[in-house]
Amino acid sequence: MKKIEIDYNIYDIIKKNIKKYRKEKGITSAELAEMVDLSHEFIRAIQSTKSKTNFSVDTLYRISLALNVSMDKLVSKE
């Protein structure tokens, strides 16, 4: 069986996309945090590619609902 090599960090892609779609919707990090019932600091951390903060699929799903963006768009390397 051949191993698949990945040349990117999926978390970095998701973090950039969360920030992108949040800004497109005109929502602040604090507003997004309130919408998904997480702390503002946590939302800020998961949008920063400098942060090593990871998150669950549940968190990703809740953010996708709040931003009205499909999960596949949040994980898409565009």
PDB file of N, CA, C and O in Angstrom:
ATOM      1  N   MET A   1       0.851  -1.171   0.000  1.00  0.00           N
ATOM      2  CA  MET A   1       0.000   0.000   0.000  1.00  0.00           C
ATOM      3  C   MET A   1       0.897   1.234   0.000  1.00  0.00           C
ATOM      4  O   MET A   1       1.846   1.325   0.779  1.00  0.00           O
ATOM      5  N   LYS A   2       0.585   2.179  -0.882  1.00  0.00           N
ATOM      6  CA  LYS A   2       1.383   3.400  -1.010  1.00  0.00           C
ATOM      7  C   LYS A   2       0.909   4.455  -0.015  1.00  0.00           C
ATOM      8  O   LYS A   2      -0.288   4.706   0.125  1.00  0.00           O
ATOM      9  N   LYS A   3       1.866   5.064   0.668  1.00  0.00           N
ATOM     10  CA  LYS A   3       1.557   6.118   1.635  1.00  0.00           C
ATOM     11  C   LYS A   3       1.339   7.437   0.894  1.00  0.00           C
ATOM     12  O   LYS A   3       2.093   7.783  -0.015  1.00  0.00           O
ATOM     13  N   ILE A   4       0.300   8.165   1.295  1.00  0.00           N
ATOM     14  CA  ILE A   4      -0.001   9.464   0.693  1.00  0.00           C
ATOM     15  C   ILE A   4       0.839  10.525   1.384  1.00  0.00           C
ATOM     16  O   ILE A   4       0.840  10.626   2.611  1.00  0.00           O
ATOM     17  N   GLU A   5       1.549  11.306   0.599  1.00  0.00           N
ATOM     18  CA  GLU A   5       2.348  12.392   1.161  1.00  0.00           C
ATOM     19  C   GLU A   5       1.578  13.695   1.042  1.00  0.00           C
ATOM     20  O   GLU A   5       1.048  14.032  -0.017  1.00  0.00           O
ATOM     21  N   ILE A   6       1.530  14.413   2.143  1.00  0.00           N
ATOM     22  CA  ILE A   6       0.799  15.680   2.185  1.00  0.00           C
ATOM     23  C   ILE A   6       1.815  16.796   2.394  1.00  0.00           C
ATOM     24  O   ILE A   6       2.631  16.736   3.313  1.00  0.00           O
ATOM     25  N   ASP A   7       1.762  17.819   1.535  1.00  0.00           N
ATOM     26  CA  ASP A   7       2.751  18.894   1.589  1.00  0.00           C
ATOM     27  C   ASP A   7       2.214  20.165   2.252  1.00  0.00           C
ATOM     28  O   ASP A   7       2.712  21.262   2.000  1.00  0.00           O
ATOM     29  N   TYR A   8       1.220  20.011   3.080  1.00  0.00           N
ATOM     30  CA  TYR A   8       0.644  21.167   3.762  1.00  0.00           C
ATOM     31  C   TYR A   8       0.068  20.736   5.096  1.00  0.00           C
ATOM     32  O   TYR A   8      -0.144  19.549   5.349  1.00  0.00           O
ATOM     33  N   ASN A   9      -0.178  21.710   5.934  1.00  0.00           N
ATOM     34  CA  ASN A   9      -0.779  21.442   7.226  1.00  0.00           C
ATOM     35  C   ASN A   9      -2.267  21.776   7.132  1.00  0.00           C
ATOM     36  O   ASN A   9      -2.625  22.935   6.922  1.00  0.00           O
ATOM     37  N   ILE A  10      -3.112  20.806   7.279  1.00  0.00           N
ATOM     38  CA  ILE A  10      -4.558  21.002   7.139  1.00  0.00           C
ATOM     39  C   ILE A  10      -5.084  22.041   8.123  1.00  0.00           C
ATOM     40  O   ILE A  10      -6.012  22.786   7.807  1.00  0.00           O
ATOM     41  N   TYR A  11      -4.496  22.090   9.312  1.00  0.00           N
ATOM     42  CA  TYR A  11      -4.946  23.082  10.284  1.00  0.00           C
ATOM     43  C   TYR A  11      -4.662  24.502   9.794  1.00  0.00           C
ATOM     44  O   TYR A  11      -5.483  25.397   9.992  1.00  0.00           O
ATOM     45  N   ASP A  12      -3.509  24.716   9.157  1.00  0.00           N
ATOM     46  CA  ASP A  12      -3.196  26.046   8.632  1.00  0.00           C
ATOM     47  C   ASP A  12      -4.200  26.462   7.559  1.00  0.00           C
ATOM     48  O   ASP A  12      -4.612  27.621   7.510  1.00  0.00           O
ATOM     49  N   ILE A  13      -4.590  25.529   6.709  1.00  0.00           N
ATOM     50  CA  ILE A  13      -5.578  25.816   5.664  1.00  0.00           C
ATOM     51  C   ILE A  13      -6.909  26.183   6.298  1.00  0.00           C
ATOM     52  O   ILE A  13      -7.525  27.177   5.912  1.00  0.00           O
ATOM     53  N   ILE A  14      -7.357  25.402   7.259  1.00  0.00           N
ATOM     54  CA  ILE A  14      -8.637  25.662   7.916  1.00  0.00           C
ATOM     55  C   ILE A  14      -8.600  27.004   8.638  1.00  0.00           C
ATOM     56  O   ILE A  14      -9.557  27.774   8.560  1.00  0.00           O
ATOM     57  N   LYS A  15      -7.514  27.292   9.335  1.00  0.00           N
ATOM     58  CA  LYS A  15      -7.381  28.552  10.062  1.00  0.00           C
ATOM     59  C   LYS A  15      -7.501  29.744   9.122  1.00  0.00           C
ATOM     60  O   LYS A  15      -8.207  30.707   9.423  1.00  0.00           O
ATOM     61  N   LYS A  16      -6.815  29.682   7.987  1.00  0.00           N
ATOM     62  CA  LYS A  16      -6.881  30.771   7.003  1.00  0.00           C
ATOM     63  C   LYS A  16      -8.298  30.914   6.452  1.00  0.00           C
ATOM     64  O   LYS A  16      -8.790  32.028   6.273  1.00  0.00           O
ATOM     65  N   ASN A  17      -8.947  29.789   6.185  1.00  0.00           N
ATOM     66  CA  ASN A  17     -10.300  29.835   5.630  1.00  0.00           C
ATOM     67  C   ASN A  17     -11.320  30.363   6.640  1.00  0.00           C
ATOM     68  O   ASN A  17     -12.233  31.098   6.265  1.00  0.00           O
ATOM     69  N   ILE A  18     -11.177  30.000   7.897  1.00  0.00           N
ATOM     70  CA  ILE A  18     -12.090  30.532   8.921  1.00  0.00           C
ATOM     71  C   ILE A  18     -11.979  32.047   8.949  1.00  0.00           C
ATOM     72  O   ILE A  18     -12.988  32.752   8.942  1.00  0.00           O
ATOM     73  N   LYS A  19     -10.763  32.538   8.979  1.00  0.00           N
ATOM     74  CA  LYS A  19     -10.541  33.984   9.016  1.00  0.00           C
ATOM     75  C   LYS A  19     -11.095  34.651   7.756  1.00  0.00           C
ATOM     76  O   LYS A  19     -11.736  35.699   7.834  1.00  0.00           O
ATOM     77  N   LYS A  20     -10.848  34.045   6.607  1.00  0.00           N
ATOM     78  CA  LYS A  20     -11.322  34.585   5.328  1.00  0.00           C
ATOM     79  C   LYS A  20     -12.848  34.696   5.296  1.00  0.00           C
ATOM     80  O   LYS A  20     -13.391  35.758   4.989  1.00  0.00           O
ATOM     81  N   TYR A  21     -13.529  33.609   5.610  1.00  0.00           N
ATOM     82  CA  TYR A  21     -14.993  33.617   5.546  1.00  0.00           C
ATOM     83  C   TYR A  21     -15.615  34.474   6.644  1.00  0.00           C
ATOM     84  O   TYR A  21     -16.671  35.074   6.443  1.00  0.00           O
ATOM     85  N   ARG A  22     -14.966  34.530   7.795  1.00  0.00           N
ATOM     86  CA  ARG A  22     -15.457  35.402   8.870  1.00  0.00           C
ATOM     87  C   ARG A  22     -15.407  36.861   8.425  1.00  0.00           C
ATOM     88  O   ARG A  22     -16.358  37.614   8.638  1.00  0.00           O
ATOM     89  N   LYS A  23     -14.303  37.253   7.812  1.00  0.00           N
ATOM     90  CA  LYS A  23     -14.168  38.634   7.334  1.00  0.00           C
ATOM     91  C   LYS A  23     -15.154  38.927   6.203  1.00  0.00           C
ATOM     92  O   LYS A  23     -15.723  40.017   6.141  1.00  0.00           O
ATOM     93  N   GLU A  24     -15.357  37.959   5.311  1.00  0.00           N
ATOM     94  CA  GLU A  24     -16.326  38.137   4.220  1.00  0.00           C
ATOM     95  C   GLU A  24     -17.734  38.372   4.761  1.00  0.00           C
ATOM     96  O   GLU A  24     -18.517  39.122   4.177  1.00  0.00           O
ATOM     97  N   LYS A  25     -18.044  37.729   5.872  1.00  0.00           N
ATOM     98  CA  LYS A  25     -19.371  37.883   6.483  1.00  0.00           C
ATOM     99  C   LYS A  25     -19.466  39.141   7.341  1.00  0.00           C
ATOM    100  O   LYS A  25     -20.551  39.497   7.801  1.00  0.00           O
ATOM    101  N   GLY A  26     -18.335  39.815   7.559  1.00  0.00           N
ATOM    102  CA  GLY A  26     -18.330  41.020   8.387  1.00  0.00           C
ATOM    103  C   GLY A  26     -18.543  40.725   9.862  1.00  0.00           C
ATOM    104  O   GLY A  26     -19.140  41.522  10.585  1.00  0.00           O
ATOM    105  N   ILE A  27     -18.048  39.571  10.305  1.00  0.00           N
ATOM    106  CA  ILE A  27     -18.210  39.144  11.688  1.00  0.00           C
ATOM    107  C   ILE A  27     -16.859  39.271  12.395  1.00  0.00           C
ATOM    108  O   ILE A  27     -15.834  38.865  11.848  1.00  0.00           O
ATOM    109  N   THR A  28     -16.853  39.824  13.588  1.00  0.00           N
ATOM    110  CA  THR A  28     -15.613  39.896  14.372  1.00  0.00           C
ATOM    111  C   THR A  28     -15.334  38.543  15.018  1.00  0.00           C
ATOM    112  O   THR A  28     -16.211  37.681  15.094  1.00  0.00           O
ATOM    113  N   SER A  29     -14.104  38.374  15.480  1.00  0.00           N
ATOM    114  CA  SER A  29     -13.751  37.143  16.199  1.00  0.00           C
ATOM    115  C   SER A  29     -14.610  36.980  17.449  1.00  0.00           C
ATOM    116  O   SER A  29     -15.028  35.873  17.787  1.00  0.00           O
ATOM    117  N   ALA A  30     -14.866  38.089  18.125  1.00  0.00           N
ATOM    118  CA  ALA A  30     -15.695  38.043  19.339  1.00  0.00           C
ATOM    119  C   ALA A  30     -17.122  37.612  19.002  1.00  0.00           C
ATOM    120  O   ALA A  30     -17.722  36.827  19.737  1.00  0.00           O
ATOM    121  N   GLU A  31     -17.662  38.115  17.910  1.00  0.00           N
ATOM    122  CA  GLU A  31     -19.022  37.730  17.502  1.00  0.00           C
ATOM    123  C   GLU A  31     -19.078  36.246  17.129  1.00  0.00           C
ATOM    124  O   GLU A  31     -20.023  35.543  17.486  1.00  0.00           O
ATOM    125  N   LEU A  32     -18.060  35.783  16.411  1.00  0.00           N
ATOM    126  CA  LEU A  32     -18.018  34.365  16.049  1.00  0.00           C
ATOM    127  C   LEU A  32     -17.919  33.507  17.301  1.00  0.00           C
ATOM    128  O   LEU A  32     -18.588  32.479  17.410  1.00  0.00           O
ATOM    129  N   ALA A  33     -17.091  33.926  18.239  1.00  0.00           N
ATOM    130  CA  ALA A  33     -16.944  33.184  19.496  1.00  0.00           C
ATOM    131  C   ALA A  33     -18.285  33.058  20.209  1.00  0.00           C
ATOM    132  O   ALA A  33     -18.633  31.990  20.712  1.00  0.00           O
ATOM    133  N   GLU A  34     -19.028  34.149  20.249  1.00  0.00           N
ATOM    134  CA  GLU A  34     -20.335  34.126  20.901  1.00  0.00           C
ATOM    135  C   GLU A  34     -21.304  33.207  20.157  1.00  0.00           C
ATOM    136  O   GLU A  34     -22.081  32.482  20.779  1.00  0.00           O
ATOM    137  N   MET A  35     -21.254  33.241  18.824  1.00  0.00           N
ATOM    138  CA  MET A  35     -22.167  32.420  18.018  1.00  0.00           C
ATOM    139  C   MET A  35     -21.936  30.921  18.242  1.00  0.00           C
ATOM    140  O   MET A  35     -22.883  30.134  18.220  1.00  0.00           O
ATOM    141  N   VAL A  36     -20.679  30.532  18.456  1.00  0.00           N
ATOM    142  CA  VAL A  36     -20.362  29.109  18.592  1.00  0.00           C
ATOM    143  C   VAL A  36     -20.087  28.696  20.036  1.00  0.00           C
ATOM    144  O   VAL A  36     -19.673  27.567  20.301  1.00  0.00           O
ATOM    145  N   ASP A  37     -20.319  29.620  20.961  1.00  0.00           N
ATOM    146  CA  ASP A  37     -20.190  29.361  22.390  1.00  0.00           C
ATOM    147  C   ASP A  37     -18.781  28.903  22.779  1.00  0.00           C
ATOM    148  O   ASP A  37     -18.602  27.923  23.502  1.00  0.00           O
ATOM    149  N   LEU A  38     -17.787  29.644  22.275  1.00  0.00           N
ATOM    150  CA  LEU A  38     -16.393  29.418  22.631  1.00  0.00           C
ATOM    151  C   LEU A  38     -15.796  30.747  23.067  1.00  0.00           C
ATOM    152  O   LEU A  38     -16.380  31.802  22.823  1.00  0.00           O
ATOM    153  N   SER A  39     -14.645  30.699  23.704  1.00  0.00           N
ATOM    154  CA  SER A  39     -14.029  31.939  24.159  1.00  0.00           C
ATOM    155  C   SER A  39     -13.439  32.714  22.981  1.00  0.00           C
ATOM    156  O   SER A  39     -13.035  32.143  21.968  1.00  0.00           O
ATOM    157  N   HIS A  40     -13.405  34.032  23.153  1.00  0.00           N
ATOM    158  CA  HIS A  40     -12.821  34.897  22.126  1.00  0.00           C
ATOM    159  C   HIS A  40     -11.349  34.533  21.910  1.00  0.00           C
ATOM    160  O   HIS A  40     -10.874  34.514  20.775  1.00  0.00           O
ATOM    161  N   GLU A  41     -10.633  34.248  22.991  1.00  0.00           N
ATOM    162  CA  GLU A  41      -9.219  33.880  22.894  1.00  0.00           C
ATOM    163  C   GLU A  41      -9.033  32.606  22.065  1.00  0.00           C
ATOM    164  O   GLU A  41      -8.103  32.513  21.263  1.00  0.00           O
ATOM    165  N   PHE A  42      -9.921  31.630  22.261  1.00  0.00           N
ATOM    166  CA  PHE A  42      -9.820  30.384  21.501  1.00  0.00           C
ATOM    167  C   PHE A  42     -10.065  30.635  20.019  1.00  0.00           C
ATOM    168  O   PHE A  42      -9.337  30.105  19.180  1.00  0.00           O
ATOM    169  N   ILE A  43     -11.065  31.425  19.685  1.00  0.00           N
ATOM    170  CA  ILE A  43     -11.352  31.744  18.284  1.00  0.00           C
ATOM    171  C   ILE A  43     -10.176  32.484  17.666  1.00  0.00           C
ATOM    172  O   ILE A  43      -9.789  32.193  16.534  1.00  0.00           O
ATOM    173  N   ARG A  44      -9.607  33.433  18.389  1.00  0.00           N
ATOM    174  CA  ARG A  44      -8.436  34.152  17.877  1.00  0.00           C
ATOM    175  C   ARG A  44      -7.280  33.181  17.638  1.00  0.00           C
ATOM    176  O   ARG A  44      -6.586  33.278  16.626  1.00  0.00           O
ATOM    177  N   ALA A  45      -7.077  32.261  18.555  1.00  0.00           N
ATOM    178  CA  ALA A  45      -5.975  31.304  18.434  1.00  0.00           C
ATOM    179  C   ALA A  45      -6.153  30.374  17.235  1.00  0.00           C
ATOM    180  O   ALA A  45      -5.188  30.070  16.534  1.00  0.00           O
ATOM    181  N   ILE A  46      -7.383  29.925  17.001  1.00  0.00           N
ATOM    182  CA  ILE A  46      -7.556  28.991  15.880  1.00  0.00           C
ATOM    183  C   ILE A  46      -7.535  29.686  14.526  1.00  0.00           C
ATOM    184  O   ILE A  46      -7.514  29.014  13.495  1.00  0.00           O
ATOM    185  N   GLN A  47      -7.539  31.007  14.505  1.00  0.00           N
ATOM    186  CA  GLN A  47      -7.405  31.741  13.249  1.00  0.00           C
ATOM    187  C   GLN A  47      -5.950  32.125  12.971  1.00  0.00           C
ATOM    188  O   GLN A  47      -5.631  32.606  11.883  1.00  0.00           O
ATOM    189  N   SER A  48      -5.089  31.918  13.929  1.00  0.00           N
ATOM    190  CA  SER A  48      -3.687  32.306  13.798  1.00  0.00           C
ATOM    191  C   SER A  48      -2.845  31.117  13.368  1.00  0.00           C
ATOM    192  O   SER A  48      -2.828  30.092  14.050  1.00  0.00           O
ATOM    193  N   THR A  49      -2.148  31.241  12.247  1.00  0.00           N
ATOM    194  CA  THR A  49      -1.277  30.159  11.793  1.00  0.00           C
ATOM    195  C   THR A  49      -0.035  30.061  12.670  1.00  0.00           C
ATOM    196  O   THR A  49       0.694  29.072  12.595  1.00  0.00           O
ATOM    197  N   LYS A  50       0.217  31.072  13.499  1.00  0.00           N
ATOM    198  CA  LYS A  50       1.354  31.026  14.428  1.00  0.00           C
ATOM    199  C   LYS A  50       1.015  30.204  15.668  1.00  0.00           C
ATOM    200  O   LYS A  50       1.906  29.725  16.369  1.00  0.00           O
ATOM    201  N   SER A  51      -0.262  30.049  15.926  1.00  0.00           N
ATOM    202  CA  SER A  51      -0.724  29.304  17.088  1.00  0.00           C
ATOM    203  C   SER A  51      -0.696  27.813  16.798  1.00  0.00           C
ATOM    204  O   SER A  51      -0.957  27.385  15.674  1.00  0.00           O
ATOM    205  N   LYS A  52      -0.383  27.037  17.802  1.00  0.00           N
ATOM    206  CA  LYS A  52      -0.393  25.569  17.676  1.00  0.00           C
ATOM    207  C   LYS A  52      -1.719  24.981  18.147  1.00  0.00           C
ATOM    208  O   LYS A  52      -1.838  23.769  18.327  1.00  0.00           O
ATOM    209  N   THR A  53      -2.718  25.845  18.345  1.00  0.00           N
ATOM    210  CA  THR A  53      -4.021  25.400  18.822  1.00  0.00           C
ATOM    211  C   THR A  53      -4.718  24.554  17.767  1.00  0.00           C
ATOM    212  O   THR A  53      -4.871  24.978  16.621  1.00  0.00           O
ATOM    213  N   ASN A  54      -5.135  23.369  18.156  1.00  0.00           N
ATOM    214  CA  ASN A  54      -5.925  22.514  17.283  1.00  0.00           C
ATOM    215  C   ASN A  54      -7.355  22.491  17.809  1.00  0.00           C
ATOM    216  O   ASN A  54      -7.626  22.966  18.912  1.00  0.00           O
ATOM    217  N   PHE A  55      -8.245  21.951  17.032  1.00  0.00           N
ATOM    218  CA  PHE A  55      -9.652  21.966  17.386  1.00  0.00           C
ATOM    219  C   PHE A  55     -10.330  20.717  16.869  1.00  0.00           C
ATOM    220  O   PHE A  55      -9.800  20.011  16.011  1.00  0.00           O
ATOM    221  N   SER A  56     -11.505  20.455  17.400  1.00  0.00           N
ATOM    222  CA  SER A  56     -12.235  19.233  17.068  1.00  0.00           C
ATOM    223  C   SER A  56     -13.091  19.411  15.819  1.00  0.00           C
ATOM    224  O   SER A  56     -13.312  20.524  15.342  1.00  0.00           O
ATOM    225  N   VAL A  57     -13.557  18.296  15.316  1.00  0.00           N
ATOM    226  CA  VAL A  57     -14.488  18.317  14.180  1.00  0.00           C
ATOM    227  C   VAL A  57     -15.774  19.016  14.606  1.00  0.00           C
ATOM    228  O   VAL A  57     -16.387  19.723  13.806  1.00  0.00           O
ATOM    229  N   ASP A  58     -16.189  18.828  15.856  1.00  0.00           N
ATOM    230  CA  ASP A  58     -17.382  19.501  16.365  1.00  0.00           C
ATOM    231  C   ASP A  58     -17.219  21.017  16.291  1.00  0.00           C
ATOM    232  O   ASP A  58     -18.139  21.720  15.874  1.00  0.00           O
ATOM    233  N   THR A  59     -16.056  21.521  16.693  1.00  0.00           N
ATOM    234  CA  THR A  59     -15.799  22.965  16.624  1.00  0.00           C
ATOM    235  C   THR A  59     -15.828  23.438  15.178  1.00  0.00           C
ATOM    236  O   THR A  59     -16.416  24.475  14.873  1.00  0.00           O
ATOM    237  N   LEU A  60     -15.200  22.689  14.294  1.00  0.00           N
ATOM    238  CA  LEU A  60     -15.198  23.039  12.869  1.00  0.00           C
ATOM    239  C   LEU A  60     -16.625  23.087  12.332  1.00  0.00           C
ATOM    240  O   LEU A  60     -16.978  23.997  11.582  1.00  0.00           O
ATOM    241  N   TYR A  61     -17.439  22.115  12.711  1.00  0.00           N
ATOM    242  CA  TYR A  61     -18.833  22.061  12.269  1.00  0.00           C
ATOM    243  C   TYR A  61     -19.620  23.269  12.778  1.00  0.00           C
ATOM    244  O   TYR A  61     -20.371  23.886  12.022  1.00  0.00           O
ATOM    245  N   ARG A  62     -19.449  23.605  14.053  1.00  0.00           N
ATOM    246  CA  ARG A  62     -20.172  24.754  14.614  1.00  0.00           C
ATOM    247  C   ARG A  62     -19.753  26.055  13.938  1.00  0.00           C
ATOM    248  O   ARG A  62     -20.588  26.926  13.695  1.00  0.00           O
ATOM    249  N   ILE A  63     -18.471  26.190  13.636  1.00  0.00           N
ATOM    250  CA  ILE A  63     -17.995  27.387  12.940  1.00  0.00           C
ATOM    251  C   ILE A  63     -18.561  27.433  11.527  1.00  0.00           C
ATOM    252  O   ILE A  63     -18.953  28.500  11.054  1.00  0.00           O
ATOM    253  N   SER A  64     -18.609  26.302  10.855  1.00  0.00           N
ATOM    254  CA  SER A  64     -19.158  26.274   9.490  1.00  0.00           C
ATOM    255  C   SER A  64     -20.623  26.692   9.488  1.00  0.00           C
ATOM    256  O   SER A  64     -21.066  27.394   8.579  1.00  0.00           O
ATOM    257  N   LEU A  65     -21.378  26.264  10.499  1.00  0.00           N
ATOM    258  CA  LEU A  65     -22.787  26.672  10.604  1.00  0.00           C
ATOM    259  C   LEU A  65     -22.898  28.169  10.867  1.00  0.00           C
ATOM    260  O   LEU A  65     -23.725  28.848  10.259  1.00  0.00           O
ATOM    261  N   ALA A  66     -22.070  28.683  11.770  1.00  0.00           N
ATOM    262  CA  ALA A  66     -22.117  30.103  12.114  1.00  0.00           C
ATOM    263  C   ALA A  66     -21.763  30.979  10.908  1.00  0.00           C
ATOM    264  O   ALA A  66     -22.347  32.045  10.714  1.00  0.00           O
ATOM    265  N   LEU A  67     -20.802  30.519  10.104  1.00  0.00           N
ATOM    266  CA  LEU A  67     -20.378  31.290   8.930  1.00  0.00           C
ATOM    267  C   LEU A  67     -21.217  30.985   7.699  1.00  0.00           C
ATOM    268  O   LEU A  67     -21.070  31.629   6.660  1.00  0.00           O
ATOM    269  N   ASN A  68     -22.108  29.988   7.825  1.00  0.00           N
ATOM    270  CA  ASN A  68     -22.931  29.549   6.705  1.00  0.00           C
ATOM    271  C   ASN A  68     -22.064  29.139   5.509  1.00  0.00           C
ATOM    272  O   ASN A  68     -22.319  29.508   4.363  1.00  0.00           O
ATOM    273  N   VAL A  69     -21.031  28.361   5.832  1.00  0.00           N
ATOM    274  CA  VAL A  69     -20.076  27.873   4.834  1.00  0.00           C
ATOM    275  C   VAL A  69     -19.943  26.369   5.046  1.00  0.00           C
ATOM    276  O   VAL A  69     -19.865  25.906   6.184  1.00  0.00           O
ATOM    277  N   SER A  70     -19.918  25.614   3.968  1.00  0.00           N
ATOM    278  CA  SER A  70     -19.793  24.162   4.107  1.00  0.00           C
ATOM    279  C   SER A  70     -18.416  23.799   4.656  1.00  0.00           C
ATOM    280  O   SER A  70     -17.438  24.519   4.452  1.00  0.00           O
ATOM    281  N   MET A  71     -18.362  22.681   5.348  1.00  0.00           N
ATOM    282  CA  MET A  71     -17.097  22.227   5.924  1.00  0.00           C
ATOM    283  C   MET A  71     -16.062  21.962   4.839  1.00  0.00           C
ATOM    284  O   MET A  71     -14.868  22.165   5.062  1.00  0.00           O
ATOM    285  N   ASP A  72     -16.503  21.509   3.664  1.00  0.00           N
ATOM    286  CA  ASP A  72     -15.524  21.242   2.603  1.00  0.00           C
ATOM    287  C   ASP A  72     -14.845  22.538   2.142  1.00  0.00           C
ATOM    288  O   ASP A  72     -13.686  22.510   1.729  1.00  0.00           O
ATOM    289  N   LYS A  73     -15.546  23.660   2.209  1.00  0.00           N
ATOM    290  CA  LYS A  73     -14.909  24.938   1.860  1.00  0.00           C
ATOM    291  C   LYS A  73     -13.879  25.332   2.907  1.00  0.00           C
ATOM    292  O   LYS A  73     -12.862  25.942   2.577  1.00  0.00           O
ATOM    293  N   LEU A  74     -14.133  24.993   4.158  1.00  0.00           N
ATOM    294  CA  LEU A  74     -13.186  25.337   5.214  1.00  0.00           C
ATOM    295  C   LEU A  74     -11.901  24.505   5.133  1.00  0.00           C
ATOM    296  O   LEU A  74     -10.852  24.954   5.596  1.00  0.00           O
ATOM    297  N   VAL A  75     -11.965  23.317   4.562  1.00  0.00           N
ATOM    298  CA  VAL A  75     -10.782  22.479   4.446  1.00  0.00           C
ATOM    299  C   VAL A  75     -10.140  22.528   3.058  1.00  0.00           C
ATOM    300  O   VAL A  75      -9.147  21.848   2.800  1.00  0.00           O
ATOM    301  N   SER A  76     -10.711  23.332   2.176  1.00  0.00           N
ATOM    302  CA  SER A  76     -10.248  23.398   0.797  1.00  0.00           C
ATOM    303  C   SER A  76      -9.008  24.275   0.651  1.00  0.00           C
ATOM    304  O   SER A  76      -8.970  25.412   1.120  1.00  0.00           O
ATOM    305  N   LYS A  77      -8.005  23.721  -0.004  1.00  0.00           N
ATOM    306  CA  LYS A  77      -6.776  24.467  -0.306  1.00  0.00           C
ATOM    307  C   LYS A  77      -6.995  25.149  -1.654  1.00  0.00           C
ATOM    308  O   LYS A  77      -6.927  24.524  -2.712  1.00  0.00           O
ATOM    309  N   GLU A  78      -7.257  26.442  -1.579  1.00  0.00           N
ATOM    310  CA  GLU A  78      -7.599  27.165  -2.812  1.00  0.00           C
ATOM    311  C   GLU A  78      -6.431  27.914  -3.373  1.00  0.00           C
ATOM    312  O   GLU A  78      -6.557  28.571  -4.406  1.00  0.00           O
TER     313      GLU A  78
END
